[in-house]
């Protein structure tokens, strides 16, 4: 059976992605592909759309179409971003976008279980995997627990807590929800405005003490959550 022109173009692009391009690289323009492959612009767009839908490519509004990085399949457990990425053969990276001491708002104070107005450290970070944007994070940490934290390395906070403050995280509570990227998050992650996100809201404990309140927005095209399900309560045999 002869492959359609759409399938042929898709095959050419898949080969280009596999052999010549790397995550984050742009693919040739539609015009260049039309001229090189002698097909219509509609056919090229359809082939590109197929690869965007499959997760091999991503469109960034106003910039072009780029090769995506590897997708991370994560299990729900308490670990640092850096350790999770390394466990999957990826090189983690962190860009600290801002770090400052502020007074806790009502919501932050409630989450950290401290009085409103308590001094807390707010850290805003971009997390990358193999140099490609993966997640945008904002975390809050009680200043009283971590004096001098702003002068420390803020890339791997759990390691800093353990080595510099003898605070070891022991448990956490996490909520996962779907959301869309607003303008700021879209710019940080390099995705289109309203691109789908997986948002993880976490409260982290050391013993009974809350040491972290964080909000992390992961690119839904690069991050999946894996959960093992077990029966709860009496087994009735019905679905």
ZIKA-V291552 format. One record per residue. N is the residue number from 1. D_FIRST is the distance of its C-alpha to the first C-alpha in Angstrom with 2 decimals. Layout:
N/D_FIRST ; N/D_FIRST
//
This chain:
1/0.00 ; 2/3.80 ; 3/6.36 ; 4/9.24 ; 5/12.49 ; 6/14.09 ; 7/11.93 ; 8/12.45 ; 9/16.11 ; 10/16.41 ; 11/15.22 ; 12/17.81 ; 13/20.42 ; 14/19.89 ; 15/20.40 ; 16/23.42 ; 17/24.87 ; 18/24.54 ; 19/25.95 ; 20/28.19 ; 21/29.36 ; 22/31.72 ; 23/32.65 ; 24/34.44 ; 25/32.97 ; 26/31.75 ; 27/28.30 ; 28/28.30 ; 29/29.22 ; 30/26.84 ; 31/28.32 ; 32/27.77 ; 33/24.08 ; 34/23.70 ; 35/25.51 ; 36/23.82 ; 37/20.15 ; 38/20.81 ; 39/19.41 ; 40/21.46 ; 41/23.80 ; 42/22.31 ; 43/18.88 ; 44/20.85 ; 45/22.96 ; 46/20.17 ; 47/18.67 ; 48/22.26 ; 49/23.00 ; 50/20.21 ; 51/21.87 ; 52/25.30 ; 53/24.49 ; 54/23.30 ; 55/26.54 ; 56/25.32 ; 57/26.95 ; 58/29.97 ; 59/31.38 ; 60/35.12 ; 61/36.75 ; 62/38.29 ; 63/37.04 ; 64/33.26 ; 65/30.31 ; 66/30.86 ; 67/29.36 ; 68/30.69 ; 69/32.55 ; 70/31.92 ; 71/32.39 ; 72/35.49 ; 73/35.63 ; 74/39.35 ; 75/41.52 ; 76/44.56 ; 77/47.50 ; 78/50.36 ; 79/49.63 ; 80/49.68 ; 81/46.70 ; 82/47.17 ; 83/47.17 ; 84/44.13 ; 85/42.08 ; 86/43.32 ; 87/42.44 ; 88/38.80 ; 89/38.92 ; 90/39.41 ; 91/42.37 ; 92/44.38 ; 93/46.28 ; 94/48.80 ; 95/50.13 ; 96/53.37 ; 97/53.40 ; 98/56.86 ; 99/59.49 ; 100/62.74 ; 101/65.43 ; 102/65.79 ; 103/67.60 ; 104/65.58 ; 105/64.68 ; 106/65.13 ; 107/61.51 ; 108/61.50 ; 109/64.93 ; 110/63.87 ; 111/60.80 ; 112/62.85 ; 113/65.79 ; 114/68.26 ; 115/70.60 ; 116/69.39 ; 117/70.24 ; 118/69.95 ; 119/68.80 ; 120/65.17 ; 121/62.83 ; 122/59.66 ; 123/56.84 ; 124/53.73 ; 125/50.90 ; 126/47.34 ; 127/45.51 ; 128/42.69 ; 129/40.24 ; 130/39.32 ; 131/41.01 ; 132/38.72 ; 133/40.49 ; 134/40.16 ; 135/43.17 ; 136/46.24 ; 137/49.32 ; 138/52.83 ; 139/55.36 ; 140/59.05 ; 141/61.51 ; 142/65.25 ; 143/67.33 ; 144/70.06 ; 145/67.76 ; 146/66.40 ; 147/69.17 ; 148/68.07 ; 149/64.36 ; 150/63.76 ; 151/64.87 ; 152/62.43 ; 153/58.86 ; 154/56.79 ; 155/53.36 ; 156/53.69 ; 157/56.26 ; 158/56.25 ; 159/57.12 ; 160/59.85 ; 161/61.27 ; 162/61.59 ; 163/62.94 ; 164/65.18 ; 165/66.34 ; 166/65.97 ; 167/63.86 ; 168/61.00 ; 169/58.52 ; 170/58.47 ; 171/56.51 ; 172/54.80 ; 173/53.72 ; 174/50.45 ; 175/48.80 ; 176/45.17 ; 177/44.06 ; 178/41.43 ; 179/42.48 ; 180/41.43 ; 181/42.52 ; 182/45.50 ; 183/46.17 ; 184/48.00 ; 185/45.60 ; 186/42.61 ; 187/44.36 ; 188/45.25 ; 189/41.78 ; 190/39.99 ; 191/37.93 ; 192/37.84 ; 193/40.74 ; 194/40.06 ; 195/37.30 ; 196/37.15 ; 197/39.54 ; 198/40.68 ; 199/44.47 ; 200/46.53 ; 201/50.25 ; 202/52.29 ; 203/55.92 ; 204/56.77 ; 205/59.87 ; 206/62.09 ; 207/63.95 ; 208/65.01 ; 209/65.13 ; 210/62.41 ; 211/61.46 ; 212/58.41 ; 213/56.98 ; 214/53.58 ; 215/50.72 ; 216/47.34 ; 217/44.35 ; 218/41.09 ; 219/37.88 ; 220/35.67 ; 221/32.52 ; 222/33.99 ; 223/36.13 ; 224/35.68 ; 225/38.38 ; 226/38.14 ; 227/40.71 ; 228/41.64 ; 229/42.88 ; 230/45.64 ; 231/47.45 ; 232/50.65 ; 233/53.32 ; 234/53.40 ; 235/50.19 ; 236/49.70 ; 237/46.30 ; 238/44.91 ; 239/42.28
//
